[in-house]
Amino acid sequence: MTAANPTNILVIGQGDIGNPVTNQLAQQDQQVTGLARRERSNYRLDDKVGFLQEDALKLTAEQISDFTHIAIIVTPDQYDVEAYKNTYFGIAQHIAELAEALPKLQRVVFISSTGVYGQDDGEWIDASVQPVAPKREASTYILKAEQVLQQTYGDRAVIIRPSGIYGEERLMRVRKAQEAEKSSMPKYAWTNRIMDTDLITIITQVLTLDDKEVQPVYLATDYDPVTSYEIAQWLCEKLDTTVPEIDDTTTVSGKRLHSNIPLAWLTYPDWQSGYRYILQHL
Protein backbone atom coordinates (compact mmCIF):
# COMPACT_ATOMS: atom_id res chain seq x y z
CA MET A 1 0.00 0.00 0.00
CA THR A 2 1.20 3.53 -0.70
CA ALA A 3 1.44 6.20 1.97
CA ALA A 4 -1.42 8.03 0.26
CA ASN A 5 -3.67 5.01 0.64
CA PRO A 6 -2.82 3.37 3.98
CA THR A 7 -4.28 0.08 5.12
CA ASN A 8 -7.07 0.42 7.69
CA ILE A 9 -8.25 -2.96 8.98
CA LEU A 10 -11.45 -3.94 10.77
CA VAL A 11 -11.49 -7.32 12.54
CA ILE A 12 -15.06 -8.44 13.18
CA GLY A 13 -15.00 -10.85 16.12
CA GLN A 14 -12.70 -10.77 19.15
CA GLY A 15 -12.75 -14.41 20.16
CA ASP A 16 -9.87 -16.86 20.58
CA ILE A 17 -8.62 -16.23 17.03
CA GLY A 18 -9.89 -12.74 16.19
CA ASN A 19 -8.47 -11.14 19.34
CA PRO A 20 -4.85 -12.27 18.82
CA VAL A 21 -5.09 -11.47 15.09
CA THR A 22 -6.06 -7.90 16.02
CA ASN A 23 -3.20 -7.62 18.50
CA GLN A 24 -0.67 -9.09 16.09
CA LEU A 25 -1.65 -6.53 13.45
CA ALA A 26 -1.25 -3.72 15.99
CA GLN A 27 2.17 -5.02 16.96
CA GLN A 28 3.12 -4.84 13.28
CA ASP A 29 2.09 -1.15 13.36
CA GLN A 30 -0.96 -1.73 11.20
CA GLN A 31 -3.94 0.57 11.71
CA VAL A 32 -6.50 -1.87 13.11
CA THR A 33 -9.85 -1.78 14.88
CA GLY A 34 -11.50 -4.68 16.67
CA LEU A 35 -15.26 -5.09 16.66
CA ALA A 36 -17.24 -6.99 19.30
CA ARG A 37 -20.60 -6.82 21.04
CA ARG A 38 -19.28 -6.46 24.57
CA GLU A 39 -17.30 -3.56 26.05
CA ARG A 40 -13.59 -3.22 25.30
CA SER A 41 -12.66 -4.19 28.89
CA ASN A 42 -13.82 -7.75 28.14
CA TYR A 43 -10.98 -8.22 25.63
CA ARG A 44 -7.22 -8.19 25.89
CA LEU A 45 -6.43 -5.55 23.31
CA ASP A 46 -3.18 -3.77 22.56
CA ASP A 47 -3.26 -0.07 23.43
CA LYS A 48 -2.78 0.77 19.74
CA VAL A 49 -5.96 -1.06 18.72
CA GLY A 50 -9.11 0.91 17.97
CA PHE A 51 -12.36 -0.58 19.21
CA LEU A 52 -15.96 -0.57 18.00
CA GLN A 53 -18.63 -2.04 20.25
CA GLU A 54 -21.40 -3.15 17.94
CA ASP A 55 -23.43 -6.10 16.74
CA ALA A 56 -22.00 -6.89 13.29
CA LEU A 57 -25.51 -7.52 12.00
CA LYS A 58 -26.43 -3.89 12.77
CA LEU A 59 -23.40 -2.15 11.29
CA THR A 60 -24.09 0.84 9.09
CA ALA A 61 -22.03 1.77 6.04
CA GLU A 62 -21.12 5.03 7.77
CA GLN A 63 -19.55 3.14 10.67
CA ILE A 64 -17.21 1.13 8.45
CA SER A 65 -16.77 3.34 5.39
CA ASP A 66 -13.13 4.20 6.19
CA PHE A 67 -11.89 0.61 6.33
CA THR A 68 -9.84 -0.77 3.45
CA HIS A 69 -9.75 -4.35 4.76
CA ILE A 70 -12.37 -6.29 6.74
CA ALA A 71 -11.78 -9.68 8.37
CA ILE A 72 -14.80 -11.70 9.51
CA ILE A 73 -13.64 -14.06 12.27
CA VAL A 74 -16.74 -15.21 14.08
CA THR A 75 -18.19 -18.24 15.82
CA PRO A 76 -21.82 -18.78 16.85
CA ASP A 77 -22.91 -18.49 20.47
CA GLN A 78 -24.53 -21.92 20.09
CA TYR A 79 -23.75 -24.77 17.74
CA ASP A 80 -27.14 -25.31 16.15
CA VAL A 81 -28.11 -24.68 12.54
CA GLU A 82 -29.97 -21.44 13.21
CA ALA A 83 -26.97 -19.98 15.05
CA TYR A 84 -24.67 -20.82 12.13
CA LYS A 85 -27.15 -19.24 9.74
CA ASN A 86 -27.42 -16.02 11.74
CA THR A 87 -23.71 -15.72 12.52
CA TYR A 88 -21.73 -16.82 9.47
CA PHE A 89 -24.25 -16.23 6.72
CA GLY A 90 -26.02 -13.35 8.40
CA ILE A 91 -22.88 -11.26 8.90
CA ALA A 92 -21.47 -12.07 5.45
CA GLN A 93 -24.78 -11.17 3.82
CA HIS A 94 -24.95 -7.90 5.74
CA ILE A 95 -21.42 -6.88 4.71
CA ALA A 96 -22.36 -7.77 1.12
CA GLU A 97 -25.47 -5.59 1.30
CA LEU A 98 -23.31 -2.60 2.28
CA ALA A 99 -20.88 -3.07 -0.63
CA GLU A 100 -21.99 -0.14 -2.78
CA ALA A 101 -21.52 2.25 0.13
CA LEU A 102 -17.97 1.05 0.88
CA PRO A 103 -15.81 2.48 -1.94
CA LYS A 104 -12.58 2.25 0.07
CA LEU A 105 -12.94 -1.47 0.75
CA GLN A 106 -10.17 -3.40 -1.00
CA ARG A 107 -10.35 -6.82 0.66
CA VAL A 108 -12.83 -8.89 2.67
CA VAL A 109 -11.26 -11.90 4.37
CA PHE A 110 -13.73 -14.52 5.58
CA ILE A 111 -12.65 -17.26 7.99
CA SER A 112 -14.59 -20.29 6.86
CA SER A 113 -13.98 -24.00 7.57
CA THR A 114 -12.86 -27.09 5.72
CA GLY A 115 -16.23 -28.45 6.88
CA VAL A 116 -17.64 -26.91 3.68
CA TYR A 117 -16.17 -29.90 1.82
CA GLY A 118 -18.67 -32.74 1.85
CA GLN A 119 -16.06 -35.06 0.36
CA ASP A 120 -15.68 -37.92 2.84
CA ASP A 121 -13.95 -40.89 1.21
CA GLY A 122 -10.32 -40.02 1.94
CA GLU A 123 -9.99 -37.82 -1.16
CA TRP A 124 -7.08 -35.45 -1.68
CA ILE A 125 -8.35 -31.87 -1.89
CA ASP A 126 -6.48 -28.74 -2.88
CA ALA A 127 -7.61 -25.12 -3.10
CA SER A 128 -8.82 -25.57 -6.68
CA VAL A 129 -11.36 -28.26 -5.72
CA GLN A 130 -14.94 -27.08 -5.38
CA PRO A 131 -16.81 -28.24 -2.27
CA VAL A 132 -19.58 -30.76 -2.71
CA ALA A 133 -22.61 -30.46 -0.43
CA PRO A 134 -21.39 -30.32 3.19
CA LYS A 135 -22.29 -33.27 5.43
CA ARG A 136 -23.56 -30.99 8.20
CA GLU A 137 -26.47 -28.66 7.54
CA ALA A 138 -24.79 -25.98 9.66
CA SER A 139 -21.79 -26.02 7.32
CA THR A 140 -24.03 -25.20 4.36
CA TYR A 141 -24.46 -21.73 5.85
CA ILE A 142 -20.70 -21.27 6.08
CA LEU A 143 -20.48 -22.15 2.38
CA LYS A 144 -23.35 -19.77 1.58
CA ALA A 145 -21.48 -17.04 3.46
CA GLU A 146 -18.43 -17.63 1.27
CA GLN A 147 -20.54 -17.50 -1.85
CA VAL A 148 -22.36 -14.27 -1.05
CA LEU A 149 -19.05 -12.51 -0.42
CA GLN A 150 -17.48 -13.92 -3.58
CA GLN A 151 -20.50 -12.98 -5.69
CA THR A 152 -20.54 -9.45 -4.29
CA TYR A 153 -16.86 -8.61 -4.00
CA GLY A 154 -15.31 -10.82 -6.70
CA ASP A 155 -11.53 -10.99 -6.40
CA ARG A 156 -11.64 -8.67 -3.38
CA ALA A 157 -13.10 -11.58 -1.38
CA VAL A 158 -10.54 -13.97 0.15
CA ILE A 159 -11.62 -17.20 1.83
CA ILE A 160 -9.53 -18.94 4.50
CA ARG A 161 -10.67 -22.47 5.32
CA PRO A 162 -9.00 -23.76 8.51
CA SER A 163 -8.85 -27.47 9.23
CA GLY A 164 -9.02 -28.92 12.77
CA ILE A 165 -7.67 -26.23 15.09
CA TYR A 166 -5.62 -27.35 18.08
CA GLY A 167 -3.36 -25.59 20.58
CA GLU A 168 -2.39 -25.22 24.22
CA GLU A 169 -6.00 -24.34 25.10
CA ARG A 170 -7.52 -26.80 22.59
CA LEU A 171 -6.60 -30.14 24.09
CA MET A 172 -9.47 -32.46 23.16
CA ARG A 173 -7.26 -35.14 21.61
CA VAL A 174 -4.68 -34.90 24.39
CA ARG A 175 -7.39 -35.35 27.03
CA LYS A 176 -8.80 -38.36 25.20
CA ALA A 177 -5.33 -39.90 25.11
CA GLN A 178 -5.04 -39.35 28.87
CA GLU A 179 -8.26 -41.24 29.62
CA ALA A 180 -7.86 -44.67 31.16
CA GLU A 181 -10.88 -46.11 29.37
CA LYS A 182 -10.86 -45.57 25.63
CA SER A 183 -13.37 -46.36 22.93
CA SER A 184 -12.20 -48.27 19.89
CA MET A 185 -11.44 -46.20 16.80
CA PRO A 186 -11.58 -46.73 13.04
CA LYS A 187 -8.17 -47.05 11.44
CA TYR A 188 -8.78 -45.01 8.30
CA ALA A 189 -10.60 -41.83 9.38
CA TRP A 190 -8.54 -39.00 7.90
CA THR A 191 -8.19 -35.63 9.59
CA ASN A 192 -6.15 -32.47 9.13
CA ARG A 193 -4.63 -30.13 11.71
CA ILE A 194 -3.60 -26.50 12.12
CA MET A 195 -2.05 -25.03 15.28
CA ASP A 196 -4.05 -22.02 16.48
CA THR A 197 -0.98 -19.78 16.59
CA ASP A 198 -0.20 -20.67 12.97
CA LEU A 199 -3.78 -19.85 11.95
CA ILE A 200 -3.40 -16.43 13.57
CA THR A 201 -0.24 -15.85 11.53
CA ILE A 202 -1.95 -17.00 8.33
CA ILE A 203 -4.84 -14.57 8.76
CA THR A 204 -2.47 -11.72 9.58
CA GLN A 205 -0.37 -12.48 6.50
CA VAL A 206 -3.40 -12.62 4.20
CA LEU A 207 -4.67 -9.29 5.51
CA THR A 208 -1.35 -7.56 4.83
CA LEU A 209 -0.30 -9.16 1.53
CA ASP A 210 -0.01 -7.03 -1.57
CA ASP A 211 -3.01 -7.42 -3.89
CA LYS A 212 -0.86 -9.14 -6.52
CA GLU A 213 0.22 -11.84 -4.09
CA VAL A 214 -3.07 -12.80 -2.44
CA GLN A 215 -4.93 -15.94 -3.50
CA PRO A 216 -8.72 -16.33 -3.56
CA VAL A 217 -8.80 -19.41 -1.29
CA TYR A 218 -6.39 -20.66 1.39
CA LEU A 219 -6.52 -24.10 2.95
CA ALA A 220 -5.23 -23.24 6.41
CA THR A 221 -3.82 -26.62 7.31
CA ASP A 222 -0.42 -28.14 7.92
CA TYR A 223 1.47 -30.32 5.49
CA ASP A 224 0.70 -33.71 7.02
CA PRO A 225 -2.84 -35.17 6.83
CA VAL A 226 -3.17 -38.01 9.32
CA THR A 227 -5.72 -40.50 10.56
CA SER A 228 -7.34 -39.88 13.92
CA TYR A 229 -6.09 -43.28 15.04
CA GLU A 230 -2.48 -42.40 14.24
CA ILE A 231 -2.73 -39.19 16.30
CA ALA A 232 -4.26 -41.13 19.20
CA GLN A 233 -1.61 -43.82 19.01
CA TRP A 234 1.23 -41.28 18.93
CA LEU A 235 -0.18 -39.27 21.86
CA CYS A 236 -0.81 -42.37 23.95
CA GLU A 237 2.75 -43.54 23.44
CA LYS A 238 4.12 -40.11 24.41
CA LEU A 239 1.87 -39.99 27.48
CA ASP A 240 2.52 -43.64 28.37
CA THR A 241 -1.17 -44.55 28.34
CA THR A 242 -2.99 -47.42 26.72
CA VAL A 243 -3.54 -47.21 22.97
CA PRO A 244 -7.17 -47.52 21.83
CA GLU A 245 -8.17 -50.66 20.01
CA ILE A 246 -9.02 -50.57 16.32
CA ASP A 247 -12.67 -51.28 15.57
CA ASP A 248 -13.71 -53.45 12.67
CA THR A 249 -14.51 -50.52 10.38
CA THR A 250 -12.47 -50.76 7.19
CA THR A 251 -14.19 -47.92 5.35
CA VAL A 252 -12.00 -44.93 4.54
CA SER A 253 -13.51 -41.62 5.67
CA GLY A 254 -12.55 -37.99 5.96
CA LYS A 255 -10.38 -36.09 3.52
CA ARG A 256 -6.73 -35.23 2.99
CA LEU A 257 -6.03 -31.56 2.44
CA HIS A 258 -3.16 -30.31 0.32
CA SER A 259 -2.08 -27.10 2.04
CA ASN A 260 -1.38 -24.02 -0.06
CA ILE A 261 0.01 -22.09 2.90
CA PRO A 262 3.62 -20.92 2.36
CA LEU A 263 5.86 -23.05 4.55
CA ALA A 264 7.51 -19.92 5.93
CA TRP A 265 4.20 -18.95 7.58
CA LEU A 266 4.04 -22.15 9.64
CA THR A 267 5.89 -22.67 12.90
CA TYR A 268 4.36 -26.17 13.06
CA PRO A 269 4.27 -27.62 9.53
CA ASP A 270 3.09 -31.02 10.79
CA TRP A 271 0.96 -32.25 13.67
CA GLN A 272 3.86 -34.02 15.43
CA SER A 273 5.82 -30.80 15.92
CA GLY A 274 2.69 -29.05 17.18
CA TYR A 275 1.68 -31.72 19.67
CA ARG A 276 5.29 -32.17 20.77
CA TYR A 277 5.35 -28.50 21.74
CA ILE A 278 2.02 -28.82 23.55
CA LEU A 279 3.13 -31.88 25.54
CA GLN A 280 6.30 -30.09 26.60
CA HIS A 281 4.19 -27.25 28.05
CA LEU A 282 1.42 -29.20 29.77
C-alpha positions as CSV (number, residue, x, y, z in Angstrom):
1,M,0.0,0.0,0.0
2,T,1.2,3.5,-0.7
3,A,1.4,6.2,2.0
4,A,-1.4,8.0,0.3
5,N,-3.7,5.0,0.6
6,P,-2.8,3.4,4.0
7,T,-4.3,0.1,5.1
8,N,-7.1,0.4,7.7
9,I,-8.2,-3.0,9.0
10,L,-11.4,-3.9,10.8
11,V,-11.5,-7.3,12.5
12,I,-15.1,-8.4,13.2
13,G,-15.0,-10.9,16.1
14,Q,-12.7,-10.8,19.1
15,G,-12.7,-14.4,20.2
16,D,-9.9,-16.9,20.6
17,I,-8.6,-16.2,17.0
18,G,-9.9,-12.7,16.2
19,N,-8.5,-11.1,19.3
20,P,-4.9,-12.3,18.8
21,V,-5.1,-11.5,15.1
22,T,-6.1,-7.9,16.0
23,N,-3.2,-7.6,18.5
24,Q,-0.7,-9.1,16.1
25,L,-1.7,-6.5,13.5
26,A,-1.2,-3.7,16.0
27,Q,2.2,-5.0,17.0
28,Q,3.1,-4.8,13.3
29,D,2.1,-1.2,13.4
30,Q,-1.0,-1.7,11.2
31,Q,-3.9,0.6,11.7
32,V,-6.5,-1.9,13.1
33,T,-9.9,-1.8,14.9
34,G,-11.5,-4.7,16.7
35,L,-15.3,-5.1,16.7
36,A,-17.2,-7.0,19.3
37,R,-20.6,-6.8,21.0
38,R,-19.3,-6.5,24.6
39,E,-17.3,-3.6,26.0
40,R,-13.6,-3.2,25.3
41,S,-12.7,-4.2,28.9
42,N,-13.8,-7.7,28.1
43,Y,-11.0,-8.2,25.6
44,R,-7.2,-8.2,25.9
45,L,-6.4,-5.5,23.3
46,D,-3.2,-3.8,22.6
47,D,-3.3,-0.1,23.4
48,K,-2.8,0.8,19.7
49,V,-6.0,-1.1,18.7
50,G,-9.1,0.9,18.0
51,F,-12.4,-0.6,19.2
52,L,-16.0,-0.6,18.0
53,Q,-18.6,-2.0,20.3
54,E,-21.4,-3.1,17.9
55,D,-23.4,-6.1,16.7
56,A,-22.0,-6.9,13.3
57,L,-25.5,-7.5,12.0
58,K,-26.4,-3.9,12.8
59,L,-23.4,-2.2,11.3
60,T,-24.1,0.8,9.1
61,A,-22.0,1.8,6.0
62,E,-21.1,5.0,7.8
63,Q,-19.5,3.1,10.7
64,I,-17.2,1.1,8.5
65,S,-16.8,3.3,5.4
66,D,-13.1,4.2,6.2
67,F,-11.9,0.6,6.3
68,T,-9.8,-0.8,3.4
69,H,-9.8,-4.4,4.8
70,I,-12.4,-6.3,6.7
71,A,-11.8,-9.7,8.4
72,I,-14.8,-11.7,9.5
73,I,-13.6,-14.1,12.3
74,V,-16.7,-15.2,14.1
75,T,-18.2,-18.2,15.8
76,P,-21.8,-18.8,16.9
77,D,-22.9,-18.5,20.5
78,Q,-24.5,-21.9,20.1
79,Y,-23.8,-24.8,17.7
80,D,-27.1,-25.3,16.1
81,V,-28.1,-24.7,12.5
82,E,-30.0,-21.4,13.2
83,A,-27.0,-20.0,15.1
84,Y,-24.7,-20.8,12.1
85,K,-27.1,-19.2,9.7
86,N,-27.4,-16.0,11.7
87,T,-23.7,-15.7,12.5
88,Y,-21.7,-16.8,9.5
89,F,-24.3,-16.2,6.7
90,G,-26.0,-13.3,8.4
91,I,-22.9,-11.3,8.9
92,A,-21.5,-12.1,5.5
93,Q,-24.8,-11.2,3.8
94,H,-25.0,-7.9,5.7
95,I,-21.4,-6.9,4.7
96,A,-22.4,-7.8,1.1
97,E,-25.5,-5.6,1.3
98,L,-23.3,-2.6,2.3
99,A,-20.9,-3.1,-0.6
100,E,-22.0,-0.1,-2.8
101,A,-21.5,2.2,0.1
102,L,-18.0,1.0,0.9
103,P,-15.8,2.5,-1.9
104,K,-12.6,2.3,0.1
105,L,-12.9,-1.5,0.7
106,Q,-10.2,-3.4,-1.0
107,R,-10.3,-6.8,0.7
108,V,-12.8,-8.9,2.7
109,V,-11.3,-11.9,4.4
110,F,-13.7,-14.5,5.6
111,I,-12.6,-17.3,8.0
112,S,-14.6,-20.3,6.9
113,S,-14.0,-24.0,7.6
114,T,-12.9,-27.1,5.7
115,G,-16.2,-28.5,6.9
116,V,-17.6,-26.9,3.7
117,Y,-16.2,-29.9,1.8
118,G,-18.7,-32.7,1.9
119,Q,-16.1,-35.1,0.4
120,D,-15.7,-37.9,2.8
121,D,-13.9,-40.9,1.2
122,G,-10.3,-40.0,1.9
123,E,-10.0,-37.8,-1.2
124,W,-7.1,-35.5,-1.7
125,I,-8.3,-31.9,-1.9
126,D,-6.5,-28.7,-2.9
127,A,-7.6,-25.1,-3.1
128,S,-8.8,-25.6,-6.7
129,V,-11.4,-28.3,-5.7
130,Q,-14.9,-27.1,-5.4
131,P,-16.8,-28.2,-2.3
132,V,-19.6,-30.8,-2.7
133,A,-22.6,-30.5,-0.4
134,P,-21.4,-30.3,3.2
135,K,-22.3,-33.3,5.4
136,R,-23.6,-31.0,8.2
137,E,-26.5,-28.7,7.5
138,A,-24.8,-26.0,9.7
139,S,-21.8,-26.0,7.3
140,T,-24.0,-25.2,4.4
141,Y,-24.5,-21.7,5.9
142,I,-20.7,-21.3,6.1
143,L,-20.5,-22.2,2.4
144,K,-23.4,-19.8,1.6
145,A,-21.5,-17.0,3.5
146,E,-18.4,-17.6,1.3
147,Q,-20.5,-17.5,-1.9
148,V,-22.4,-14.3,-1.1
149,L,-19.1,-12.5,-0.4
150,Q,-17.5,-13.9,-3.6
151,Q,-20.5,-13.0,-5.7
152,T,-20.5,-9.4,-4.3
153,Y,-16.9,-8.6,-4.0
154,G,-15.3,-10.8,-6.7
155,D,-11.5,-11.0,-6.4
156,R,-11.6,-8.7,-3.4
157,A,-13.1,-11.6,-1.4
158,V,-10.5,-14.0,0.1
159,I,-11.6,-17.2,1.8
160,I,-9.5,-18.9,4.5
161,R,-10.7,-22.5,5.3
162,P,-9.0,-23.8,8.5
163,S,-8.9,-27.5,9.2
164,G,-9.0,-28.9,12.8
165,I,-7.7,-26.2,15.1
166,Y,-5.6,-27.3,18.1
167,G,-3.4,-25.6,20.6
168,E,-2.4,-25.2,24.2
169,E,-6.0,-24.3,25.1
170,R,-7.5,-26.8,22.6
171,L,-6.6,-30.1,24.1
172,M,-9.5,-32.5,23.2
173,R,-7.3,-35.1,21.6
174,V,-4.7,-34.9,24.4
175,R,-7.4,-35.4,27.0
176,K,-8.8,-38.4,25.2
177,A,-5.3,-39.9,25.1
178,Q,-5.0,-39.3,28.9
179,E,-8.3,-41.2,29.6
180,A,-7.9,-44.7,31.2
181,E,-10.9,-46.1,29.4
182,K,-10.9,-45.6,25.6
183,S,-13.4,-46.4,22.9
184,S,-12.2,-48.3,19.9
185,M,-11.4,-46.2,16.8
186,P,-11.6,-46.7,13.0
187,K,-8.2,-47.0,11.4
188,Y,-8.8,-45.0,8.3
189,A,-10.6,-41.8,9.4
190,W,-8.5,-39.0,7.9
191,T,-8.2,-35.6,9.6
192,N,-6.1,-32.5,9.1
193,R,-4.6,-30.1,11.7
194,I,-3.6,-26.5,12.1
195,M,-2.0,-25.0,15.3
196,D,-4.1,-22.0,16.5
197,T,-1.0,-19.8,16.6
198,D,-0.2,-20.7,13.0
199,L,-3.8,-19.8,12.0
200,I,-3.4,-16.4,13.6
201,T,-0.2,-15.9,11.5
202,I,-1.9,-17.0,8.3
203,I,-4.8,-14.6,8.8
204,T,-2.5,-11.7,9.6
205,Q,-0.4,-12.5,6.5
206,V,-3.4,-12.6,4.2
207,L,-4.7,-9.3,5.5
208,T,-1.3,-7.6,4.8
209,L,-0.3,-9.2,1.5
210,D,0.0,-7.0,-1.6
211,D,-3.0,-7.4,-3.9
212,K,-0.9,-9.1,-6.5
213,E,0.2,-11.8,-4.1
214,V,-3.1,-12.8,-2.4
215,Q,-4.9,-15.9,-3.5
216,P,-8.7,-16.3,-3.6
217,V,-8.8,-19.4,-1.3
218,Y,-6.4,-20.7,1.4
219,L,-6.5,-24.1,3.0
220,A,-5.2,-23.2,6.4
221,T,-3.8,-26.6,7.3
222,D,-0.4,-28.1,7.9
223,Y,1.5,-30.3,5.5
224,D,0.7,-33.7,7.0
225,P,-2.8,-35.2,6.8
226,V,-3.2,-38.0,9.3
227,T,-5.7,-40.5,10.6
228,S,-7.3,-39.9,13.9
229,Y,-6.1,-43.3,15.0
230,E,-2.5,-42.4,14.2
231,I,-2.7,-39.2,16.3
232,A,-4.3,-41.1,19.2
233,Q,-1.6,-43.8,19.0
234,W,1.2,-41.3,18.9
235,L,-0.2,-39.3,21.9
236,C,-0.8,-42.4,24.0
237,E,2.8,-43.5,23.4
238,K,4.1,-40.1,24.4
239,L,1.9,-40.0,27.5
240,D,2.5,-43.6,28.4
241,T,-1.2,-44.5,28.3
242,T,-3.0,-47.4,26.7
243,V,-3.5,-47.2,23.0
244,P,-7.2,-47.5,21.8
245,E,-8.2,-50.7,20.0
246,I,-9.0,-50.6,16.3
247,D,-12.7,-51.3,15.6
248,D,-13.7,-53.4,12.7
249,T,-14.5,-50.5,10.4
250,T,-12.5,-50.8,7.2
251,T,-14.2,-47.9,5.3
252,V,-12.0,-44.9,4.5
253,S,-13.5,-41.6,5.7
254,G,-12.6,-38.0,6.0
255,K,-10.4,-36.1,3.5
256,R,-6.7,-35.2,3.0
257,L,-6.0,-31.6,2.4
258,H,-3.2,-30.3,0.3
259,S,-2.1,-27.1,2.0
260,N,-1.4,-24.0,-0.1
261,I,0.0,-22.1,2.9
262,P,3.6,-20.9,2.4
263,L,5.9,-23.0,4.5
264,A,7.5,-19.9,5.9
265,W,4.2,-19.0,7.6
266,L,4.0,-22.2,9.6
267,T,5.9,-22.7,12.9
268,Y,4.4,-26.2,13.1
269,P,4.3,-27.6,9.5
270,D,3.1,-31.0,10.8
271,W,1.0,-32.2,13.7
272,Q,3.9,-34.0,15.4
273,S,5.8,-30.8,15.9
274,G,2.7,-29.1,17.2
275,Y,1.7,-31.7,19.7
276,R,5.3,-32.2,20.8
277,Y,5.3,-28.5,21.7
278,I,2.0,-28.8,23.6
279,L,3.1,-31.9,25.5
280,Q,6.3,-30.1,26.6
281,H,4.2,-27.3,28.0
282,L,1.4,-29.2,29.8
